[in-house]
C-alpha cells in the first residue's frame, strides 16, 4: 500500500480539507491518489487501513533482526513506506 499522507507531506491526522488542499497540487495523471483521497468514504477507509499499516510497521520494526528469516509474508517489504524507526 502506498503511504499517500507521506506523499502529500501531511500527518495522518490531517483533516479532509487539508488533504484536499494538498491534493490540488498533485498532477491529475496520478489517478490512484486522486481516486482514493478525493472521496470522503474512500478517504475514511484509507485512514483506517493506514492506521493498521502503521501499527504493523511498529510491530515489524520491533522484531529482532534474526526474525527476518521467518518473515514469509514479506511484511518488512510491504510496509517499507510506513517505516517508523
C-alpha positions as CSV (number, residue, x, y, z in Angstrom):
1,X,0.0,0.0,0.0
2,X,1.2,3.5,-0.8
3,X,1.5,6.0,2.0
4,X,-0.4,8.9,0.5
5,X,-0.1,11.0,3.6
6,X,3.7,10.8,3.3
7,X,3.4,11.6,-0.4
8,X,1.3,14.7,0.4
9,X,3.7,15.6,3.2
10,X,0.9,15.6,5.7
11,X,0.4,13.9,9.0
12,X,-2.2,11.1,9.0
13,X,-4.2,13.2,11.5
14,X,-4.8,15.9,8.9
15,X,-8.5,16.8,8.3
16,X,-10.2,16.3,4.9
17,X,-9.8,20.0,4.0
18,X,-6.0,19.9,4.5
19,X,-5.9,16.7,2.4
20,X,-7.9,18.2,-0.4
21,X,-5.8,21.3,-0.4
22,X,-2.6,19.3,-0.7
23,X,-4.2,17.1,-3.3
24,X,-4.9,20.1,-5.5
25,X,-1.1,20.4,-6.0
26,X,-0.9,16.8,-7.3
27,X,-1.0,16.3,-11.1
28,X,-4.3,14.9,-12.4
29,X,-2.5,12.0,-14.1
30,X,-1.7,10.5,-10.7
31,X,-5.1,8.8,-10.7
32,X,-4.7,6.5,-7.7
33,X,-4.2,9.2,-5.1
34,X,-6.9,11.4,-6.6
35,X,-9.3,8.4,-6.7
36,X,-8.7,7.4,-3.1
37,X,-8.2,10.8,-1.4
38,X,-10.8,12.9,-3.0
39,X,-13.8,10.9,-1.9
40,X,-14.9,11.1,1.8
41,X,-15.9,7.4,2.0
42,X,-12.7,6.1,0.4
43,X,-10.6,8.5,2.5
44,X,-12.2,7.2,5.6
45,X,-11.4,3.6,4.6
46,X,-7.9,4.7,3.6
47,X,-7.3,6.3,7.0
48,X,-8.3,3.1,8.8
49,X,-6.0,0.9,6.7
50,X,-3.2,3.5,7.1
51,X,-3.5,3.2,10.9
52,X,-3.4,-0.6,10.6
53,X,-0.3,-0.4,8.4
54,X,1.4,2.0,10.8
55,X,0.7,-0.3,13.7
56,X,2.1,-3.3,11.8
57,X,5.2,-1.4,10.8
58,X,5.8,-0.6,14.5
59,X,5.5,-4.3,15.3
60,X,7.7,-5.4,12.4
61,X,10.3,-2.8,13.4
62,X,10.3,-4.1,17.0
63,X,11.2,-7.7,16.0
64,X,14.7,-9.0,16.3
65,X,16.8,-9.0,13.1
66,X,17.1,-12.8,13.0
67,X,13.3,-12.9,12.7
68,X,13.6,-11.7,9.1
69,X,14.1,-15.4,8.1
70,X,10.6,-16.0,9.4
71,X,9.0,-13.1,7.6
72,X,7.4,-15.3,4.9
73,X,4.7,-12.8,4.2
74,X,7.3,-10.1,3.4
75,X,5.8,-7.6,5.8
76,X,9.0,-5.6,6.0
77,X,8.9,-5.1,2.3
78,X,5.2,-4.4,2.2
79,X,5.3,-1.8,4.9
80,X,8.5,0.0,3.8
81,X,6.6,3.2,3.2
82,X,5.4,3.1,6.8
83,X,8.9,2.9,8.3
84,X,8.5,4.4,11.8
85,X,12.0,3.8,13.1
